Amino acid sequence: MKANVEKMVKHIGIVGCSAEGASLCYRTICVEGASRLGLHGHPQVSMHTHSLADYVDCLDRADIDGVGDLMLSSASKLERAGADFLICPDNTIHQAMKYVTCRSSMPWLHIADGVASEATARGYKRVALTGTQWLVESEVYPDKLAAAGIEYIRPNKDERQRMGEIIMEELVYGIFKPDSIAHFQKVIERLKQQGCDAVILGCTEIPLILNDENSPLPTLDSTRLLARAALDCALRQ
């Protein structure tokens, strides 16, 4: 990327949480940036991550303000590194976003905004929601979907508990077991029978095991949609 072009492109700050999801988001920005900025081109990107254990400790205690404080700590470091705006490639900790945005001096993109916009653009009317148990039981997506006039269905208690176990015990460590993939496919198939016309991959690691080729429903890939929204923002003048 030529120096004069680089000055016109905003610096993306990534507030990371889990390694696999943050890595996929970062990689998508860099790879797809080349299609927008020319061979090997992408915006400047800085990332900061606290220990995942710190986030999980807060989530287990339902301490959403504590989650927000960790995010704000990362945001402060990224602001000093020169970031112009921030993204967080982790759906679950978006539960703290209202706490964060009113205390942050930096602009943020919300992961669920991009998903809801894409669902609207593609004409989906009722979507299935997958993700960690924390995420599925939260209002992170219901709030955004309701505002867009889109219905949603959550997996049942046993399904979301097992999905959460798979995500936190396997996917965040890059472990992809056929039985675990089959569980997600079974849940999505059941929700398809309940009238869902698409599925939100509402954990940034789920796109590592599911896509349009092996999912019973068309997928809304939250990780890559956030990365593309960040590219759009970085290039917008």
JOMOLIN-V528899 format. One record per pair of residues at least 6 apart in sequence whose ideal C-beta (glycine too) atoms are under 7 Angstrom apart, sorted by the first residue. I is the first residue (numbers start at 1). GAP is how many residues later the second one is. If there is no record, write none. Layout:
[[I:GAP] [I:GAP]]
This chain:
[[1:36] [1:40] [5:32] [8:229] [9:34] [9:225] [9:226] [10:33] [10:74] [10:75] [10:223] [10:224] [11:32] [11:33] [11:35] [11:71] [11:72] [11:73] [12:17] [12:31] [12:32] [12:33] [12:71] [12:73] [12:75] [12:218] [12:222] [13:33] [13:65] [13:70] [13:72] [13:73] [14:8] [14:11] [14:12] [14:31] [14:33] [14:73] [14:75] [15:33] [15:56] [15:59] [15:60] [15:63] [15:71] [15:73] [16:6] [16:31] [16:32] [16:33] [16:73] [17:32] [17:35] [17:38] [17:71] [17:73] [17:76] [18:34] [18:72] [18:154] [18:186] [18:187] [19:153] [20:151] [20:152] [20:154] [20:185] [20:188] [21:68] [21:69] [21:183] [21:184] [21:202] [22:25] [22:27] [22:67] [24:180] [24:183] [24:184] [24:199] [25:64] [25:179] [25:198] [25:201] [25:202] [26:19] [26:21] [28:195] [28:196] [28:199] [29:13] [29:14] [29:16] [29:198] [29:201] [29:202] [30:12] [32:195] [32:196] [32:199] [33:8] [33:9] [33:10] [33:198] [34:6] [34:7] [34:8] [36:195] [36:199] [43:191] [46:32] [46:35] [46:37] [48:26] [48:29] [48:30] [50:20] [50:23] [50:24] [52:120] [54:16] [55:12] [55:15] [55:38] [58:8] [58:9] [59:8] [59:33] [59:75] [64:31] [64:32] [64:35] [65:34] [67:26] [67:28] [67:29] [68:28] [68:31] [68:32] [71:17] [71:22] [71:25] [71:29] [72:28] [72:31] [72:32] [75:11] [75:29] [75:31] [78:8] [79:26] [79:27] [83:23] [85:21] [85:22] [85:23] [85:24] [85:148] [86:20] [86:22] [87:22] [87:139] [87:143] [88:6] [88:23] [89:115] [89:134] [89:137] [90:114] [91:20] [91:40] [91:44] [91:49] [91:111] [91:112] [91:113] [91:131] [92:39] [92:40] [92:42] [92:43] [94:16] [94:17] [94:18] [94:46] [95:43] [95:45] [97:13] [100:8] [101:7] [109:117] [109:120] [109:121] [109:124] [111:111] [111:115] [112:28] [112:29] [112:32] [113:31] [114:111] [114:112] [114:115] [115:85] [115:105] [115:107] [115:110] [116:28] [116:29] [116:32] [116:34] [118:102] [118:107] [119:8] [119:29] [119:31] [119:79] [119:101] [120:28] [120:30] [124:26] [124:73] [124:74] [125:25] [125:26] [125:72] [126:25] [126:26] [126:27] [126:69] [126:70] [126:71] [127:18] [127:23] [127:25] [127:69] [127:71] [127:72] [127:73] [127:93] [128:25] [128:60] [128:63] [128:68] [128:71] [128:72] [128:89] [129:7] [129:12] [129:23] [129:24] [129:25] [129:71] [129:73] [130:25] [130:33] [130:54] [130:57] [130:69] [130:70] [130:71] [130:72] [130:73] [130:76] [131:71] [131:72] [132:32] [132:35] [132:36] [132:71] [133:27] [133:28] [133:31] [135:67] [135:68] [136:18] [136:19] [136:24] [141:11] [141:59] [141:61] [142:10] [145:7] [153:38] [153:41] [153:43] [154:6] [155:8] [155:32] [155:36] [159:28] [162:21] [163:21] [163:24] [166:14] [166:17] [167:36] [167:38] [170:7] [170:10] [171:34] [171:37] [171:38] [172:33] [176:32] [176:33] [181:28] [184:25] [184:26] [185:29] [185:30] [185:31] [188:11] [188:27] [188:28] [188:29] [189:27] [192:24] [192:25] [196:21] [197:20] [198:19] [198:20] [198:22] [199:16] [199:18] [199:20] [199:21] [200:20] [200:22] [201:6] [201:9] [201:18] [201:19] [201:20] [201:21] [202:20] [204:18] [204:19] [207:14] [207:16] [207:17] [210:9] [211:8] [212:6] [212:7]]
